[in-house]
Amino acid sequence: MAGATRIPKEGGTFLHTWQLLTADATGDAISIPGAADRTIQFVGANWGGATVILEGSLDGINWFSLTDGQGNAISFITNANNVGGEFVAENTLHLRPRLSVGGTLADVTVLLLSRSTMR
């Protein structure tokens, strides 16, 4: 699994980063249930035909596709000239990015900005 890094940012936010590769297509799950404000972005120099999705789980075993503010599953098929970002609607106990279609030599960076809404 592709490891996740977590870097504190200003305003009580955190930037979580994964590097997904064809050979390492599933990101490590993170748990941030107190961070209801979340934005995901996918960037990469080589997508190789890959499709990247964002999944959530309440038990860490059974995973489902997370959606954006319009109810669309968060899923991107793109290239280096087209980056995508979305608001994450569901607040799950666990979340992870995954290449649902691995592509050829795919190398995709996944960035998640989270902010706790707890006071």
N, C-alpha and C positions, 0 to 999 in steps of 0.2 A: 504494500500500500504506500501511496505517496504521502509523506509526512506533512504536517501542517505547522506553520510558524505563526506566532501571535506577537504583534508589536503594538505597545500602547501608543496612542496618538492623542492629540489635543482634544479637549471637550469631553473627556471621559469615554473616548471611542477606542476600538481596537481594530487593527488590520490583520486579518488571517490570510495566509497565502499557501497555496498548494502548487506543485509543479507536476502536471499529469503528462505521462508519456504513454506511447503505445504499449510498452512493456510494463508499465506501472500505472494502470488505468483507473484505479480507485483511490480516492483521497482518504486519509485517516478521518474518522468521524470526530467532530468537536461537539462539546456540549455548552451551549450558551442560552439557556431558556429565559434568563432575565434580560436578554438583549432583544427586545421585540422590534427594534429598528435595525433592519439589515438590508444592505445593498450588495449585490453580487456583480462582478465584472469578469469577463473572459477575454484574454489576450493571448496571442501566440504568433511566432514567426513562421511556424510550420504546423498547419492543421492536418494536412495529409488526408482530407476527407473525413476527419473525425467529427463526432457529435458529442458535445459535453452537456450533461444534465446536472441538476441539483436535486438531491434526495434528502428526505427527512424520515425520522423514526421516533417512536415513543419508547420502544424497547431495545433498540440497538441491533435488532435481528431482522425485523420486517421493515423494508424500505419502500417509500412511495415518492413520486415526483412532486416537488414543491412548485407553487405557482406564483405568478406575478400579480400585481394589483388588479389586473383585468381577468384573472382566473385562468390564464394560459400557462401550461406547463413550461417551466424554465428549461429551455433547450436551445443550444446554439450550434449551427453548422456555419463556419465562416472561414476567413483567411486573414492574412496579416494586414490587409487593407480595411478590415471591417471588425471593429471590436464591439462587444455588446455588454450592456449592463441592465439590471432589473432590480426592482424592489421585491423583497421576499415576503409573501403574504402570511404564510403559516408560521406559527411559533412552536417548533418541535423541540424535544429534549436533545435530540442528536441530529446533526446534518453533515453531509459530505458531498463533494462533487465526484462525478464519475464520467469516464468516456464510455457512453453506451455503444458507440461504434468506434473502434480503436483507431482506424485510419492507418496510413502508411507513415511511419516515423513521426507520429504526432508529438508535438511539444507545446502544451497549452498551460499558461499560467492562470490560476483562478484566484481572484482577490475578493474577499468578503469584508466589508466594513460593518462593524456592529456597535450599537450604542445601547446601554441599559436604560430602560424607561423606569426603573425602580428608584425611588427616592428614599 
